[in-house]
Amino acid sequence: MKNPRPFLEQRRERRGLLRAGLAAAAASSGLAGCDALSSNETAVAVLRSAERLSYGAQRALGRRAMAQEFSPADIAPVFRPNGTTMPLGDGYAAMLANGFADWRLTIDGLVAKPLELSLAQLQAMPTRTQVTRHDCVEGWSCIGQWKGVRLSHVLNLAQLKPGAKYVVFHCLDQMEEDDERSLYYGSVDLDDAFHEQTLLAWELNGKPLPVENGAPLRARIERQLGYKQPKYLRRVQVVAGFGDIGAGKGGYWEDRGYNWYGGI
């Protein structure tokens, strides 16, 4: 295996260029948020250029390439929320009211042992805590401390079947008020799913995950942009492909023009 340092240095340079390009696109749009940027040709072009440059470099390193981790002194006093800050509908409100006692995470698809896990069951599993930087597609960043169980641990319990290639995250946040089917979803390949830093996180900065940041559970996929970090998880589906899910592009924003690979 070649020395990984050149890849890591190039990735840091690309991260800086990507953030600068997206910040400029966000400013030129006059609006904020993924919805505005999804219709901004400059932002989409920046994402596409980053995808071409990053995917090959990251996959050359595979699961060993780590996102930068920081010290507790670097943690932002308030972790900036983005996107949905309170899912629509009575269903989520009822879960919140009873402390998510009835909430369950489903693990299914191409697995030998489908699972239904409560928050308490997840919290009883081996945990990892990490201080990492969240890079938003709008161009801003924020450092936070996350605690959760590695997604790889849960997938190993479920036992992937032959043919498994991707993990699809299905969420509780309804993205369009008049369409109950417009639930957020996203996906990653098995390299990111089994990465050391990919967590199912229930804690942020030493406290239970706030609603605006994705309670009761969100994914942290630290080598990817913010739109690839789904909140309000309800289901993790293992699949061979995602052509029959949503519009077939692998995620809610991907269906609307974003690239499937959001690596940085």
Secondary structure, DSSP 8 states (H G I E B T S, - for coil): ---SHHHHHHHHHHHHHHHHHHHHHHHHHT--SHHHHHT-HHHHHHHHHHHHHHHHHHHHHGGG----B--GGG--SS----S-SS-SSHHHHHHHHTTTTT--EEEEESBSS-EEE-HHHHHTS--EEEEEEEE-TTS-EEEEEEEEEEHHHHHHHH-B-TT--EEEEEEEEEEETTEEEEEEEEEEEHHHHT-TT-EEEEEETTEE--GGGTTT-EEE-TTB-GGGS--SEEEEEEES--TTSTTSSSSTTGGGT--S--B-
